[in-house]
Structure formats: C-alpha cells, structure tokens
Amino acid sequence: MRTISLIASAAVAATLAIAPPANAHRPDGVWKTRNHVEDRARSQKGAPYRSGGTSPRGFDCSGFTRWTFSELNVSLPHSSTDQFKLARRDRVKRIWKRKNLKTGDLVFHKTTSARVGHAGIYIGDGKFISSTSSEGVAINSIYDRYYWGRRWVGATRLVVTQNR
C-alpha cells in the first residue's frame, strides 16, 4: 500500500512540474476579454441613438451595453437599473470609486429621477463609451465636471471581466 501511495505522489508531483496550474493563464485571458469588450464597443462609435434600440442601426444606453457583451455569451437585462443591480449576484462586483475601474466595467450615472438612469462601458484612461440621446454612441470622461462627473453612481464588474 505504501508503494502505491509513493507512486501516486510521484505521479502528482511530475504532473505539477510539467503542467502549470489551470488558472495560470486567466489574467491574460481576462485582459483579452477586456480588450475585446473595448474594441467591440468602440466599433459602434457614431452609431445613432434609438429609444429601445439594441443594434447598430440604433442603440439606447442599456441596449448598447447588452449588445457589446452579447458576443461573450453574457446576457444583460435591457435596463440600466437592472444592469446596476447585477452586483447583488454572487461573484459580480460593485465598484464605487472611479479610480478602481478597469476596462470592461459597466458604469452608471443618475440622469433621471431614478437612482440609475444611464449605463456605459469603461474603456480606460478615465473614459467611458455609451449611447446618448444627444450624441449616439460616443466617448466621454467619467470625470466631466459639467455633466457625467456630477452624476456618477458606481460600476459593476461582471464575472467575465474579473481576475479569478
């Protein structure tokens, strides 16, 4: 019995020496996923705004975020409030401070009487991309002192864009 145990231990040790841990490549995969989200979102810059819109022919804010993540098999609700509430689920993270944002995070602003009225996607360097009724799909600063910065609510980091 002891011989079998030693052989099994040696086999496990040899396997660990040859093969890296299963999660060794996850940070790189997350980086690629975040870049994919950014590239897909940027590909729609200039697309028109359409109330209820969910396609490049016209997006509203939550339709745009939903469309962007759909290629990654992430099904987002078609409501900025409901997207914000996703952080109540296991493994989905709430981000309150803008300095902690990472590319691919969903960002939320108060633009109506509701707590959350607008959704977008953080693309790095203090910028986010979203579909607005005034500009269609456009890039803005999350720190904009005239509009967006004053309406900041928080962000949601989905499982697909998290280091695991």
C-alpha positions, 0 to 999 in steps of 0.5 A: 500500500505504501508503494502505491501511495509513493507512486501516486505522489510521484505521479502528482508531483511530475504532473505539477512540474510539467503542467502549470496550474489551470488558472495560470493563464486567466489574467491574460485571458481576462485582459483579452476579454477586456480588450475585446469588450473595448474594441467591440464597443468602440466599433459602434462609435457614431452609431445613432441613438434609438429609444429601445434600440439594441443594434447598430442601426440604433442603440439606447444606453442599456441596449448598447451595453447588452449588445457589446457583451452579447458576443461573450455569451453574457446576457444583460437585462435591457435596463440600466437599473437592472444592469446596476443591480447585477452586483447583488449576484454572487461573484459580480462586483460593485465598484464605487470609486472611479479610480478602481475601474478597469476596462470592461466595467459597466458604469452608471450615472443618475440622469433621471429621477431614478437612482440609475438612469444611464449605463456605459462601458469603461474603456480606460484612461478615465473614459467611458463609451455609451449611447446618448440621446444627444450624441449616439454612441460616443466617448466621454470622461467619467470625470466631466465636471459639467455633466457625467462627473456630477452624476456618477453612481458606481460600476459593476464588474461582471464575472467575465471581466474579473481576475479569478 
